[in-house]
Amino acid sequence: MYVVVNRDGLACYAGQTRPAKSSAGAAGIRLNQHMVEPSKRDEWDSFWVLPLKWSTKPTIVNWYERTVAARLMLPLRHRRSRSSF
């Protein structure tokens, strides 16, 4: 799980990784995938990683993502597959 911060120091995105097995650096790999989008490259400045065990159940990871996004008042865009619990 990770939270992206913009150049003003404000959280602007919360996301997660879903590695098939333990993978050091999974959040960094996922963030690099996001960076192909110019709008994200222009806005995103740094990120925080909230480490979870790779074996954490997807329902728990989804709950953390929704909770962190809600606490930081981030919109839950593009979350169709994760919204029904």
Secondary structure, 3 states (H helix, E strand, C coil): CEEEEECCCCEEEEECCCCCCCCCCHHHHHHHHHCCCHHHHHHEEEEEECCCCCCCCHHHHHHHHHHHHHHCCCCCCCCHHHCCC
